[in-house]
Amino acid sequence: MRRKVNESKAIFDEIYNVYKNVKPKCKGLPKKRKVNHTTQKRREEIRALEKTADGLYQTAGKIMFPISVTGEPTEVIHHYCPKSQSNNLRYDFLNACPATEKWHYRHHTFGDMTLSDAFRKKFGQKRIDYLTEQRRVYVKETKERLENIIEELSVIIYGKPKQLPWE
């Protein structure tokens, strides 16, 4: 038994001596990129404007579409083409699908397609073709574009442009 241990130790030492000066090919984790503070500030401003515009879009949508596609009073405006797929359609009322909280929840939680089917039945295939085409149009979210959208939505809701906090 003692002999086997010594043989194992000798084999280990031999292997160790061969590989002790070999450096691993892996360079480790990638270095974290430094974030430009100006860029970070601009992103935060755009996120704040998007949040304001999203809230105004919901309110204006409820004014424009008092009855949901299921025939009940509108509680929430669902985007037929998701916001994550198209900035071009994010604030377009042709993409607005008026819904109730119940149907909106069922759609997003269980994948219930009743809401999409009702939208298709109410607005027709032409609108869906338009949305499919417009979804592919690339639009960059800029501060100026979002401020214009906020102004347009404010006119729909209040009848006059909304004053932004920094103006």
C-alpha positions as CSV (number, residue, x, y, z in Angstrom):
1,M,0.0,0.0,0.0
2,R,2.8,2.3,0.9
3,R,4.4,1.7,-2.4
4,K,1.2,2.7,-4.3
5,V,1.1,6.0,-2.4
6,N,4.8,6.7,-3.3
7,E,4.1,5.8,-7.0
8,S,1.1,8.1,-7.0
9,K,3.1,10.9,-5.5
10,A,5.9,10.4,-8.0
11,I,3.4,10.5,-10.9
12,F,1.8,13.7,-9.4
13,D,5.2,15.4,-9.0
14,E,6.1,14.5,-12.6
15,I,2.9,15.9,-14.0
16,Y,3.2,19.0,-11.8
17,N,6.7,19.7,-13.0
18,V,5.6,19.5,-16.6
19,Y,2.6,21.9,-16.2
20,K,3.8,24.3,-13.5
21,N,5.1,26.9,-15.9
22,V,2.2,26.6,-18.4
23,K,0.0,29.7,-18.3
24,P,-3.8,29.2,-18.8
25,K,-5.2,30.3,-22.1
26,C,-8.2,31.8,-20.4
27,K,-7.7,35.5,-19.9
28,G,-10.4,35.7,-17.2
29,L,-13.5,37.8,-17.1
30,P,-13.9,40.7,-19.6
31,K,-13.1,44.1,-18.1
32,K,-16.1,46.2,-17.3
33,R,-16.5,49.1,-19.7
34,K,-16.4,52.6,-18.1
35,V,-19.7,54.4,-18.5
36,N,-19.5,58.0,-19.8
37,H,-21.4,60.1,-17.3
38,T,-22.9,62.3,-20.0
39,T,-24.3,59.2,-21.8
40,Q,-25.6,57.9,-18.5
41,K,-27.3,61.2,-17.7
42,R,-28.9,61.3,-21.3
43,R,-30.2,57.7,-20.9
44,E,-31.8,58.6,-17.5
45,E,-33.4,61.7,-19.0
46,I,-34.9,59.6,-21.9
47,R,-36.2,57.0,-19.4
48,A,-37.9,59.7,-17.4
49,L,-39.5,61.1,-20.5
50,E,-40.6,57.7,-21.7
51,K,-42.2,57.1,-18.3
52,T,-44.1,60.4,-18.6
53,A,-45.1,59.7,-22.2
54,D,-46.3,56.2,-21.3
55,G,-48.5,57.5,-18.6
56,L,-49.9,60.2,-20.9
57,Y,-50.5,57.6,-23.6
58,Q,-52.5,55.5,-21.2
59,T,-54.6,58.5,-20.2
60,A,-55.2,59.7,-23.7
61,G,-56.0,56.2,-24.9
62,K,-58.7,55.9,-22.2
63,I,-60.2,59.2,-23.4
64,M,-60.1,58.2,-27.1
65,F,-61.3,54.6,-26.6
66,P,-63.8,54.6,-23.7
67,I,-65.0,51.1,-24.6
68,S,-62.6,48.2,-24.8
69,V,-62.4,45.6,-27.6
70,T,-64.3,43.2,-25.3
71,G,-67.2,45.6,-24.9
72,E,-66.5,46.7,-21.3
73,P,-65.2,50.1,-20.1
74,T,-61.5,50.6,-20.9
75,E,-59.1,50.3,-18.0
76,V,-55.8,49.9,-19.8
77,I,-54.3,50.5,-23.2
78,H,-52.6,47.3,-24.5
79,H,-50.0,47.6,-27.3
80,Y,-50.9,45.2,-30.1
81,C,-47.2,45.3,-31.2
82,P,-45.2,45.3,-28.0
83,K,-43.2,48.4,-27.0
84,S,-40.0,46.4,-26.9
85,Q,-40.4,45.5,-30.6
86,S,-41.0,49.0,-32.0
87,N,-40.3,52.5,-30.9
88,N,-42.1,53.7,-34.0
89,L,-45.4,52.2,-32.8
90,R,-44.9,52.8,-29.1
91,Y,-47.1,56.0,-29.0
92,D,-49.2,55.3,-32.2
93,F,-52.9,55.0,-31.4
94,L,-53.4,52.7,-34.3
95,N,-51.4,50.2,-32.1
96,A,-53.6,50.9,-29.1
97,C,-55.8,48.0,-28.0
98,P,-58.3,49.2,-25.4
99,A,-58.7,46.5,-22.7
100,T,-59.8,45.8,-19.2
101,E,-57.4,44.8,-16.5
102,K,-58.8,41.3,-16.4
103,W,-58.3,40.6,-20.1
104,H,-54.9,42.4,-20.1
105,Y,-53.7,40.2,-17.2
106,R,-55.0,37.0,-18.8
107,H,-53.2,37.9,-22.1
108,H,-49.8,38.5,-20.5
109,T,-50.0,35.9,-17.8
110,F,-51.6,32.9,-19.5
111,G,-51.0,33.8,-23.2
112,D,-54.8,34.0,-23.7
113,M,-55.3,35.2,-27.3
114,T,-58.9,36.4,-26.8
115,L,-57.7,40.0,-26.6
116,S,-55.7,39.8,-29.8
117,D,-58.6,38.0,-31.6
118,A,-61.0,40.7,-30.5
119,F,-58.6,43.4,-31.7
120,R,-58.3,41.7,-35.1
121,K,-62.1,41.3,-35.3
122,K,-62.8,44.9,-34.4
123,F,-60.1,46.7,-36.4
124,G,-59.6,44.3,-39.3
125,Q,-56.6,42.8,-41.2
126,K,-55.7,46.1,-42.9
127,R,-54.6,47.6,-39.6
128,I,-52.7,44.5,-38.6
129,D,-50.9,44.6,-42.0
130,Y,-50.1,48.3,-41.3
131,L,-48.7,47.5,-37.8
132,T,-46.6,44.7,-39.2
133,E,-45.1,47.0,-41.8
134,Q,-44.5,49.9,-39.4
135,R,-43.0,47.6,-36.7
136,R,-39.9,47.2,-38.9
137,V,-39.3,51.0,-39.2
138,Y,-36.4,52.0,-37.0
139,V,-36.9,55.1,-34.9
140,K,-34.3,56.2,-32.3
141,E,-35.8,57.6,-29.1
142,T,-34.4,61.1,-28.6
143,K,-35.2,63.7,-26.1
144,E,-36.7,66.0,-28.7
145,R,-39.0,63.3,-30.1
146,L,-40.3,62.4,-26.7
147,E,-40.9,66.0,-25.7
148,N,-43.0,66.4,-28.9
149,I,-44.9,63.3,-28.1
150,I,-45.6,64.5,-24.6
151,E,-46.8,67.8,-26.0
152,E,-49.2,66.1,-28.4
153,L,-50.5,63.7,-25.8
154,S,-51.0,66.7,-23.4
155,V,-53.1,68.5,-25.9
156,I,-55.3,65.5,-26.3
157,I,-55.8,65.2,-22.5
158,Y,-55.7,68.8,-21.2
159,G,-56.3,70.8,-24.3
160,K,-52.9,72.5,-23.8
161,P,-49.2,71.4,-23.7
162,K,-48.0,70.0,-20.3
163,Q,-45.1,71.9,-18.7
164,L,-42.2,69.6,-18.1
165,P,-40.5,70.0,-14.7
166,W,-37.3,71.5,-16.1
167,E,-39.0,74.1,-18.2
